[in-house]
């Protein structure tokens, strides 16, 4: 029954795409063509969801623009937390913003990662892809397979890169979570958001090398998006009421 599951069909389709990309890239990448194809596949996935990412960035900026109104609500309902929370959420709805804007693109990547894990973790839908290697290490191997110098080197470089990218995202998440005042949920977000990027590092410890390549590429893309799309803008100077 599993062979006829939607996951199997998706893995077969992805395997065809990765195989086609590998053939296309063989003249340039040689024996690392399949690894290069995974990177190219990941970039295609991110390009497909980039319009949604742009929309999420706009929502984040709308949320940041609500800071003066949030402070007014906090002053008005300082002694009534329940009303304050309902008024804040109502303000977000009217403005089309969200306190957790930016999560949807990450959620949409989950099926693609699952397919990549399925391809190289079980060989489901893959014809010949499990024989592909990167620097002599099979793309279907995990960190604990072999523990030879080449395995440790390849995984070590990728994990170090992933950890560095996660650190960049963690610092940016900490800055974005530092909202003014005692906005409902802000304290929890400030603690949790900076930790989320490191989840990819933990995940990379237990998935095949092909999936690690996917994680490194998609995380690098996310960092580039933060640099290009989420550049800090100067806050508008609020007018001083002299009445």
C-alpha positions as CSV (number, residue, x, y, z in Angstrom):
1,X,0.0,0.0,0.0
2,X,2.8,2.4,0.8
3,X,4.1,2.2,-2.8
4,X,0.9,3.8,-3.9
5,X,0.8,6.5,-1.3
6,X,1.0,10.2,-2.2
7,X,4.4,10.4,-0.5
8,X,5.7,7.8,-2.9
9,X,4.3,9.6,-5.9
10,X,5.8,12.9,-4.7
11,X,9.1,11.2,-4.1
12,X,9.1,9.6,-7.6
13,X,8.3,13.0,-9.2
14,X,11.1,14.7,-7.2
15,X,13.5,11.9,-8.0
16,X,12.8,12.5,-11.7
17,X,13.5,16.2,-11.3
18,X,16.7,15.7,-9.3
19,X,17.8,13.1,-11.8
20,X,17.2,15.4,-14.8
21,X,19.0,18.2,-13.0
22,X,21.9,15.9,-12.3
23,X,22.2,15.0,-15.9
24,X,22.1,18.6,-16.9
25,X,24.8,19.5,-14.4
26,X,27.1,16.6,-15.0
27,X,29.4,18.5,-17.5
28,X,30.0,21.1,-14.8
29,X,29.8,19.2,-11.5
30,X,31.1,15.8,-12.5
31,X,30.7,13.3,-9.7
32,X,29.0,15.9,-7.5
33,X,26.3,16.5,-10.1
34,X,23.5,14.9,-7.9
35,X,24.6,17.0,-4.9
36,X,24.5,20.1,-7.2
37,X,21.1,19.0,-8.4
38,X,19.8,18.9,-4.8
39,X,21.0,22.5,-4.3
40,X,19.3,23.5,-7.6
41,X,16.1,21.7,-6.6
42,X,16.1,23.6,-3.3
43,X,16.6,26.9,-5.0
44,X,13.6,26.1,-7.4
45,X,11.5,25.3,-4.3
46,X,12.4,28.6,-2.7
47,X,11.7,30.6,-5.9
48,X,8.3,29.0,-6.1
49,X,7.3,30.2,-2.6
50,X,9.1,33.6,-2.8
51,X,5.9,35.5,-3.6
52,X,4.5,34.3,-0.3
53,X,7.7,35.3,1.5
54,X,7.4,38.8,0.1
55,X,3.8,39.0,1.3
56,X,4.9,37.8,4.7
57,X,7.6,40.5,4.9
58,X,5.1,43.1,4.1
59,X,2.9,41.8,6.9
60,X,5.8,42.0,9.3
61,X,6.4,45.6,8.4
62,X,2.7,46.4,8.9
63,X,3.0,44.8,12.3
64,X,6.0,46.9,13.1
65,X,4.1,50.1,12.0
66,X,1.5,49.3,14.7
67,X,3.9,49.9,17.6
68,X,2.5,53.4,18.5
69,X,-1.1,52.1,18.5
70,X,0.0,49.1,20.6
71,X,1.5,51.4,23.2
72,X,-1.7,53.3,23.3
73,X,-3.7,50.1,23.9
74,X,-1.3,49.0,26.6
75,X,-1.7,52.3,28.4
76,X,-5.5,52.3,28.1
77,X,-6.0,48.7,29.2
78,X,-3.0,48.3,31.6
79,X,-5.3,46.9,34.3
80,X,-7.3,44.6,32.1
81,X,-5.1,42.0,30.4
82,X,-8.0,40.1,28.8
83,X,-9.4,43.2,27.1
84,X,-5.9,44.2,26.1
85,X,-5.3,40.9,24.4
86,X,-8.6,41.0,22.5
87,X,-8.0,44.6,21.4
88,X,-4.4,43.8,20.2
89,X,-5.6,40.9,18.1
90,X,-8.4,43.0,16.7
91,X,-5.9,45.6,15.7
92,X,-3.8,43.0,13.9
93,X,-6.8,41.8,12.1
94,X,-7.8,45.3,10.9
95,X,-4.3,45.9,9.7
96,X,-3.9,42.6,8.0
97,X,-0.8,41.8,10.2
98,X,0.1,38.9,12.3
99,X,2.4,38.6,15.5
100,X,3.9,35.4,13.9
101,X,4.2,36.6,10.4
102,X,6.8,34.7,8.4
103,X,6.0,31.2,9.6
104,X,4.0,30.0,6.6
105,X,6.9,29.9,4.1
106,X,8.8,27.6,6.6
107,X,5.7,25.4,6.9
108,X,5.4,25.1,3.2
109,X,8.9,23.8,2.9
110,X,8.2,20.8,5.2
111,X,6.7,18.6,2.4
112,X,9.7,19.2,0.2
113,X,12.1,18.3,3.0
114,X,10.0,15.1,3.7
115,X,10.3,14.1,0.0
116,X,14.0,14.7,0.0
117,X,14.4,12.6,3.2
118,X,12.2,9.9,1.6
119,X,14.3,9.9,-1.6
120,X,17.7,9.4,0.0
121,X,16.6,7.8,3.3
122,X,14.6,4.9,1.9
123,X,15.3,5.1,-1.8
124,X,11.5,5.5,-2.4
125,X,11.0,6.6,-6.0
126,X,14.8,7.0,-6.6
127,X,16.5,5.2,-9.4
128,X,20.2,5.3,-9.1
129,X,20.2,8.3,-6.8
130,X,21.4,6.4,-3.8
131,X,24.6,5.6,-5.6
132,X,25.4,9.3,-5.9
133,X,28.2,10.8,-3.7
134,X,29.6,14.0,-2.5
135,X,33.4,14.0,-1.9
136,X,33.2,10.2,-1.7
137,X,30.3,10.1,0.8
138,X,27.0,8.5,-0.4
139,X,24.2,11.0,-0.3
140,X,22.0,8.5,1.6
141,X,24.5,8.1,4.5
142,X,23.9,9.6,7.9
143,X,26.5,11.2,10.2
144,X,27.0,7.9,12.1
145,X,27.6,5.8,9.0
146,X,31.2,4.8,8.6
147,X,32.7,7.7,10.7
148,X,35.6,7.8,8.3
149,X,37.6,11.0,7.8
150,X,35.7,11.8,4.6
151,X,32.3,11.4,6.4
152,X,33.4,13.5,9.3
153,X,34.9,16.2,7.0
154,X,31.8,16.5,4.7
155,X,29.3,16.5,7.5
156,X,31.5,18.7,9.7
157,X,31.7,21.4,7.0
158,X,28.0,21.3,6.3
159,X,27.0,21.3,10.0
160,X,29.4,24.2,10.8
161,X,27.9,26.1,7.9
162,X,24.4,25.4,9.0
163,X,25.2,26.4,12.6
164,X,26.7,29.7,11.4
165,X,23.6,30.4,9.3
166,X,21.3,29.5,12.2
167,X,23.2,31.9,14.4
168,X,22.5,34.7,12.0
169,X,18.8,33.9,11.9
170,X,18.7,33.5,15.7
171,X,20.1,37.0,16.2
172,X,17.7,38.5,13.7
173,X,14.8,36.6,15.3
174,X,15.8,38.0,18.7
175,X,15.8,41.5,17.4
176,X,12.4,41.1,15.7
177,X,10.9,39.6,18.8
178,X,11.9,42.6,20.9
179,X,8.6,44.4,20.5
180,X,7.8,47.4,22.7
181,X,5.9,47.1,25.8
182,X,4.1,44.1,27.3
183,X,2.3,43.0,24.2
184,X,0.5,39.6,24.8
185,X,2.7,36.7,23.9
186,X,5.8,38.9,23.3
187,X,7.7,37.5,26.2
188,X,7.2,33.9,25.0
189,X,8.1,34.9,21.4
190,X,11.2,36.6,22.6
191,X,12.4,33.4,24.3
192,X,11.3,30.9,21.6
193,X,12.0,32.5,18.3
194,X,15.8,32.8,18.7
195,X,16.0,29.1,19.4
196,X,14.0,27.9,16.4
197,X,16.8,28.2,13.8
198,X,19.0,25.8,15.8
199,X,16.4,23.1,15.3
200,X,17.7,22.7,11.7
201,X,21.1,21.8,13.2
202,X,19.7,19.2,15.4
203,X,17.7,17.8,12.5
204,X,20.8,17.6,10.3
205,X,22.4,15.3,12.9
206,X,19.9,12.5,12.1
207,X,19.0,12.9,8.4
208,X,20.8,11.7,5.3
209,X,23.5,13.8,3.7
210,X,21.1,14.8,0.8
211,X,18.7,16.2,3.4
212,X,21.5,18.1,5.1
213,X,22.4,19.7,1.7
214,X,18.7,20.7,1.4
215,X,18.8,22.2,4.9
216,X,22.0,24.2,4.3
217,X,20.8,25.5,1.0
218,X,17.3,26.6,2.2
219,X,18.8,28.1,5.4
220,X,21.3,30.1,3.3
221,X,18.5,31.3,1.1
222,X,16.5,32.4,4.2
223,X,19.6,34.4,5.4
224,X,19.8,36.0,2.0
225,X,16.1,36.9,2.2
226,X,16.7,38.5,5.6
227,X,19.5,40.6,4.2
228,X,17.7,41.7,1.1
229,X,14.1,41.9,2.2
230,X,14.2,42.5,5.9
231,X,16.7,45.2,6.0
232,X,16.0,47.5,9.0
233,X,14.3,50.7,8.2
234,X,14.5,53.9,10.2
235,X,11.6,54.3,12.5
236,X,9.4,57.4,11.9
237,X,9.8,60.1,14.5
238,X,6.6,60.5,16.5
239,X,5.2,63.9,16.8
240,X,5.2,65.3,20.3
241,X,1.9,66.3,21.7
242,X,2.5,69.6,23.5
243,X,-1.1,70.1,24.6
